[in-house]
């Protein structure tokens, strides 16, 4: 049953997490010590962000192949949603926590597409959850008819 629409949603969610490895969260006009020495803040700047993003990719991919166990697949899609919420939240918290030593008047930090990219896994994780729920409801109604 890999042709279900939930599998497509979970694949798109996984690709959304994977794109975070290529897109920056923020850029600055000056190098900031311990945060943005290359003037780009991305996933690779923090092991916590690397871990959350990699777990989001893996959980979404694993959930695709658990079509026989719908309850576990639902739980994993909720976990994908949680990772999609935590990645930008942790990125912003780390940026403000580590970036307190720079002079705010002379440094301009601009947000980039990577900060908004977790909305894609969030949306597709939610759609996958609803699709799995719909399938579960259909199977239960068929069991009542037997």
C-alpha positions in Angstrom: 0.0 0.0 0.0 2.8 2.4 -0.8 0.6 4.2 -3.3 -1.5 5.9 -0.6 -1.5 9.6 -0.5 -0.1 9.6 3.0 3.1 8.1 1.6 3.4 11.0 -0.7 2.8 13.5 2.1 5.4 11.8 4.3 7.9 11.8 1.4 7.3 15.5 0.8 7.7 16.1 4.6 11.0 14.2 4.5 12.2 16.3 1.5 11.2 19.5 3.4 13.4 18.5 6.3 16.2 17.5 3.9 16.1 20.9 2.2 17.1 22.5 5.6 20.6 21.1 5.1 20.9 23.4 2.0 19.0 26.5 3.0 20.3 29.1 5.6 18.1 30.2 8.5 19.6 33.7 8.6 22.4 35.9 7.2 24.3 38.8 8.7 26.2 41.7 7.3 29.2 41.1 9.7 30.7 37.9 11.1 29.5 37.1 14.6 31.8 35.1 16.8 30.6 31.6 17.8 27.5 31.9 15.8 27.9 33.2 12.2 31.6 33.4 11.5 30.8 32.8 7.8 27.9 35.3 8.1 25.4 32.5 7.4 23.4 30.7 10.1 22.3 27.2 9.0 21.6 23.7 10.3 25.3 22.8 10.3 26.1 25.5 12.9 24.6 23.5 15.7 24.7 19.7 16.5 21.2 20.1 18.1 19.8 21.3 14.8 21.6 18.6 12.8 20.1 16.0 15.1 16.6 17.3 15.0 16.6 17.7 11.3 18.1 14.3 10.6 15.6 12.7 13.0 12.8 14.5 11.1 14.0 13.0 7.8 14.4 9.5 9.2 11.1 9.5 11.1 9.2 10.6 8.0 10.9 8.0 5.9 10.3 5.2 8.4 6.6 6.2 8.7 6.2 5.6 5.0 6.9 1.9 5.3 4.7 1.3 8.4 1.5 1.2 6.4 0.5 -2.1 8.0 0.6 -0.5 11.5 -1.6 2.6 11.2 -1.5 3.5 14.9 2.3 3.6 14.9 2.3 5.5 11.6 -0.1 8.1 13.2 2.2 8.5 16.1 5.2 9.0 13.9 3.4 11.6 11.8 2.7 13.4 15.1 6.4 13.2 15.8 7.2 14.7 12.4 4.9 17.6 13.3 6.7 18.1 16.6 10.1 18.1 14.9 8.8 20.6 12.3 7.8 22.9 15.2 10.9 22.4 17.2 13.5 23.0 14.4 12.8 26.7 13.8 12.1 27.3 17.5 15.4 25.8 18.5 17.2 27.7 15.7 15.8 31.0 16.9 16.6 30.2 20.5 20.1 29.2 19.7 20.6 32.3 17.6 19.5 34.6 20.4 21.3 32.6 23.1 24.6 32.4 21.3 24.4 35.8 19.6 24.1 38.0 22.7 27.7 39.1 22.5 27.4 41.1 19.3 26.6 44.7 18.9 23.0 44.9 17.8 23.2 48.5 16.4 25.9 47.7 13.8 24.9 44.1 12.9 21.9 43.4 10.7 20.5 39.9 10.7 18.1 38.9 8.0 15.9 35.8 8.0 16.1 33.5 5.1 14.0 30.7 3.5 15.4 28.0 5.8 13.6 29.6 8.8 10.2 29.1 7.0 10.9 25.8 5.4 9.7 23.7 8.4 6.2 24.9 7.5 6.3 22.3 4.6 6.9 19.3 6.9 4.4 20.7 9.3 1.7 20.9 6.7 2.4 17.6 5.0 2.8 15.9 8.4 -0.7 17.1 9.4 -2.1 16.0 6.0 -0.5 12.6 6.4 -2.0 12.3 9.9 -5.4 13.2 8.6 -5.1 10.7 5.7 -4.0 7.9 8.1 -6.9 8.7 10.3 -9.3 8.5 7.4 -7.9 5.1 6.3 -8.2 3.8 9.9 -11.8 5.0 10.0 -12.5 3.2 6.6 -10.9 0.0 7.8 -12.9 0.1 11.0 -16.2 0.7 9.2 -15.4 -2.3 6.9 -14.8 -4.5 10.0 -18.2 -3.5 11.3 -19.8 -4.7 8.1 -18.3 -8.2 8.3 
